[in-house]
Amino acid sequence: MLQVKSPYDLSLIKELPIVGKVEIEKALSIAYGLFLDQSEWIPAHERIAILERAAAIMEKRFDELATTAAQEGGKPLVDSKVEVLRAINGVKLAKEHIGQLRGEQMPMGLTKASENRIAYTTREPIGVVASISAFNHPLNLIVHQVVTAVAAGCPVIVKPARTTPLSCLALVDILAEAGLPKGWCQAVICENEAAEYLVTDKRVNYFSFIGSARVGWYLKSKLAPGTRCALEHGGAAPVIVEPDADFNEMLPALAKGGFYHAGQVCVSVQRVFAHKSICSKLANKLADIAEKLTVGDPTLETTEVGPLIAPKEVDRVEEWVNEAVNKGAKLLCGGKRISDTCYQPTVLLDPPTTVKVSTEEVFGPVVCIYSYSDRDEAIDIANSLDVHFQAAVFTKNIDIALHCVKRLNATAVMVNDHTAFRVDWMPFGGRDASGIGMGGVPYSMHEMTREKLTVIKSKYV
């Protein structure tokens, strides 16, 4: 049995049965059978109706879904409510995008050989989708990995994070209640060996993974020939701050981007490169904000920063911060564990570029500030890691902003906003070691379908 525990006080929330290869094989057989039998495919209008009903059910159960996400994932209730809103909007967005899954006509008659023909493309479901999800957005990530598949017309098998399976199971139940036929969305709680058996099976046509780079790239190397995939890993988000940046706008944004969900977001603000003329002021003011954040029970409305997902993560963050301080970083605030599960929001000034907080994804409530005099040198340092996801620049100079957008190695660059900004209809994903493929509801749905060309020859064309 899997024990689902609160990451805040480690109390038991629920026990769930763990399945093995036998159950995974059954799930695969059901999903693949549905895909092979086109008479079982769900018409577009029915998928639209199902998702409309699912969104309505989620709205009625809003408080229950938000509480579940906060309890199992540790994200403060105020932010978990925002996540549920996003999830509901994501379902609606998927529903609306079903009508955008269309092909186009190909011009014929441009050569003698192509006369008397009409050609067009259509999009059809890619096949069975296998999704492995992460803990940090336990409901909204499932929408991006499951509802997109349902909307695209694909049978989907989802393995939620073992620490946060309850939000996933709730959504799967809601889809069934909304009328999704049996077998089209199956959730499995399993060990890593069974999960690998699932995603590497040749009956899987699309693999969606959100989690660690080590696991994601390993599984990609084991996929069956022809299996398409999208991998979303982490980054070490860099921010460039110029002297003309508006502090009143910038500081709240950096604090939110750095300490939201205790920094456990793949695009959290981690490395802030500030011009030397403002670096000290920025660092101290950010530390002042961080010191005032309320850390504690994620189910309370007043909590702003919750726990890390597991005590071992508190140990790791503590070790990394201690390493940075011992090697010369100036500790401006935080730097200590509050309990076995919570760590103080921490701001470090000028940690060495060789320590772990500078070279690896912290995935904790730690923001590092670095002073620079040459912007291009700062960008070179920002680009020097293997991970490249989202980045940001704060300036009122449009030429400087565009210069940074062009030079920063990232899939997205925010101008005068933090690196963790996202809406669910925009493309989202890492490049290089940070991942492959693009997420975002419409982008995932497009990836979960494939083109088919029809060419008709007729003397009447």
Residue, then its C-alpha position, 0 to 999 in steps of 0.5 A: m500500500l502507498q501511504v499518502k502523507s501531508p508534507y507539512d506534518l507527515s500525517l497520514i491522509k490516505e492509503l492506496p493500493i500499488v499495482g504491478k505489471v499485471e495491472i499495467e498490462k491490463a490497462l495497456s490492453i484496454a487502452y490499445g483495444l479502444f484505439l484499434d477499434q475505430s467504432e469505439w472512438i469518441p466523436a468530437h461533439e461528445r468529447i466537447a460535451i464530456l469536458e463541458r460537464a467535467a468543468a462544471i463538476m470541478e466548479k462545484r467541487f472547487d473547495e474540495l479540490a483546492t483542499t486536497a491539492a494543498q493537503e497532499g502537495g503542500k502548496p498554500l491554500v491561496d495558491s492551490k485555489v488559483e491552481v484549481l481555477r487554472a485547471i478548470n480553465g484548462v479543461k475549458l480550453a481543451k474543449e474549445h481547441i477540439g474544433q481547431l484540430r483540423g487539416e488543410q487542402m493541398p494545391m494540386g494541378l501545379t504540374k502535369a503529373s498532379e492534374n485531376r487530383i484533390a488532396y487534403t490533410t486531416r488530423e487523427p488521434i496519435g494512439v495510446v498516451a502514457s503520462i507520468s506526472a510531478f507533484n508540484h501542481p497535482l491537479n493542473l499538470i494532470v489536466h495538461q497530460v490527461v485532459t489534452a489526450v481525452a480532447a485529442g481523442c486518445p486513450v490515456i494511462v496516467k501515473p501521478a506522482r506517488t506523493t500527490p496521487l489524490s488530485c489525479l484520482a479525483l480528476v479521473d473520477i470527475l471525467a468518468e462522472a462527466g460521461l467519459p466511457k470506461g477505459w479511456c482514462q486510467a490512473v495507475i499507482c505503481e513502482n518505477e519498474a512497472a512505470e517503465y514497463l508501461v511507457t516503453d511498451k510498443r503500444v504506447n504512441y505518445f509519452s508525456f513526462i514531467g519530472s527529473a531530467r535523470v528519469g526523463w532522459y532515461l525513459k526516452s532512451k528506452l521508448a519503443p521505435g516511433t513513440r513520440c514524447a514530450l519531456e519537461h524537466g527543471g531549470a535554474a531560471p536567470v533574471i537580468v536586472e538593469p539600473d532603470a528597473d522599476f523596483n515597485e514592480m520588480l520586487p513583488a514579482l521576484a519574491k513571488g517567482g522565487f518563493y511561490h510553492a517554496g521554490q518548487v517550480c521548474v521555472s522559479v526565480q533562482r539566479v538574479f543578475a543585478h547591475k552593480s549600481i543597484c545590486s545591494k539595494l535589490a538584494n536587501k529589499l528582496a530579503d526584507i520581503a522574504e523575511k516577512l513571508t508567513v511559512g507554515d501549514p499550507t491548509l491555512e489561508t494566511t500561509e504564503v510559503g508551505p513545506l518542501i515535499a519531503p524532509k530529505e529535500v529540506d536536508r538537501v537545500e540546507e546542505w546547498v545553502n551551507e556550502a554557498v555560505n561557507k564558500g563566500a556567499k553573503l546570507l541576507c535572510g533565512g538559511k535555516r530549517i524551520s522544522d523537518t519539513c519547512y525551510q526559511p525563505t533565503v536570499l544569498l548575495d554573490p554565491p560562487t558560480t561553482v557551488k550547487v545553488s549556482t549550477e543546479e536547480v535548487f527547487g527550494p525557497v532560495v534566490c541568489i543575487y549576483s552583481y554585474s558590470d557588463r550585461d553580456e558577461a552576465i548573460d554568458i554566465a546565465n547561459s552557461l548551464d546545461v538547463h535552459f527553460q524560462a528567463a526574464v529581464f527587467t528594464k524600461n529600455i526596449d532595445i536592452a530588453l530585446h537584446c536580452v531576449k535575443r541573447l538569453n538561451a531560453t524557450a521564453v523570456m519575460v520582460n518586466d515579469h518573473t520567470a514563473f509566469r505562465v498561462d495555459w494556452m501559451p507554449f511551455g517547455g524546456r530546451d537542451a537538458s531541460g526537456i524536449g517538446m512543448g506543452g501548453v494545452p493546444y500545443s499538447m493536443h496538436e502533438m497528440t494527433r497526427e496528420k493523414l493525407t488523402v489524395i483523390k484522383s478524378k477526371y472531374v476535378 
